[in-house]
Amino acid sequence: MPNLSASKKSMRQSLKAQTRNYKVRDELKKIMKDVLKLAKAGQIAEAEKLLPQAFSVIDTAMKKNIIHKNNAARKKSRLARAAVAVK
């Protein structure tokens, strides 16, 4: 545990940021899993309907510096390929 007041404040701030980041990261994982599950099941139309929403979540995570921009690009590419590959 920190002793200095500035360190205590820093810890409080990092815990709040961690909570916010977990929410975005959880949403990101959930929607990616949904798109991949639909693509594997052969429900291409539903997967393609979810793609813009998934891209939006990925871009939001990138904008908030939760994931790196190259990581975001890779995730978007893989989702798009998975949705099209089943066709």
C-alpha positions in Angstrom: 0.0 0.0 0.0 1.3 3.5 -0.8 2.3 5.8 2.0 2.4 9.2 0.3 -0.9 11.0 -0.4 0.0 11.5 -4.0 0.6 7.8 -4.4 -2.7 7.0 -2.7 -4.4 9.3 -5.1 -2.6 7.8 -8.1 -3.8 4.3 -6.9 -7.4 5.5 -6.7 -7.2 7.0 -10.1 -5.7 3.9 -11.7 -8.4 1.7 -10.1 -11.1 3.8 -11.6 -9.4 3.8 -15.0 -9.0 0.0 -14.7 -12.7 -0.4 -14.1 -13.6 1.8 -17.1 -11.2 -0.1 -19.3 -12.5 -3.5 -18.2 -16.0 -2.5 -19.3 -14.9 -1.5 -22.8 -12.6 -4.6 -23.1 -15.5 -6.9 -22.0 -17.8 -5.4 -24.5 -15.1 -5.8 -27.2 -14.6 -9.5 -26.4 -18.3 -10.2 -26.3 -19.2 -8.7 -29.7 -16.2 -10.3 -31.4 -17.2 -13.6 -30.0 -20.8 -13.1 -31.2 -19.6 -12.2 -34.8 -17.3 -15.2 -34.9 -19.9 -17.5 -33.6 -22.5 -16.4 -36.2 -19.9 -16.7 -39.0 -19.0 -20.3 -37.9 -22.7 -21.2 -37.7 -23.1 -20.0 -41.3 -25.4 -17.1 -40.5 -23.7 -14.7 -42.7 -26.4 -12.1 -42.9 -26.6 -11.7 -39.1 -22.8 -11.6 -38.8 -22.6 -8.9 -41.4 -25.2 -6.9 -39.6 -23.1 -7.0 -36.4 -19.8 -6.0 -38.2 -20.4 -2.2 -38.2 -21.3 -2.4 -34.5 -18.2 -4.5 -33.8 -16.0 -2.1 -35.8 -17.4 0.8 -33.7 -16.6 -0.9 -30.5 -13.0 -1.7 -31.7 -12.5 1.9 -32.8 -13.8 3.2 -29.5 -11.3 0.9 -27.6 -8.5 2.2 -29.9 -9.5 5.8 -29.4 -9.5 5.3 -25.6 -6.0 3.7 -25.8 -7.2 0.4 -24.4 -5.9 -1.4 -27.5 -3.2 -0.4 -29.9 -4.2 0.9 -33.4 -2.5 -2.1 -35.1 -4.3 -4.5 -32.7 -7.6 -2.8 -33.7 -6.8 -3.1 -37.4 -5.9 -6.8 -36.9 -9.1 -7.5 -35.1 -11.2 -5.7 -37.7 -9.5 -7.5 -40.5 -10.0 -10.9 -38.9 -13.7 -10.3 -38.2 -14.3 -9.2 -41.8 -12.4 -12.2 -43.2 -14.3 -14.6 -41.0 -17.6 -13.2 -42.1 -16.7 -13.4 -45.8 -14.8 -16.6 -45.7 -17.9 -18.7 -45.0 -19.5 -17.5 -48.2 
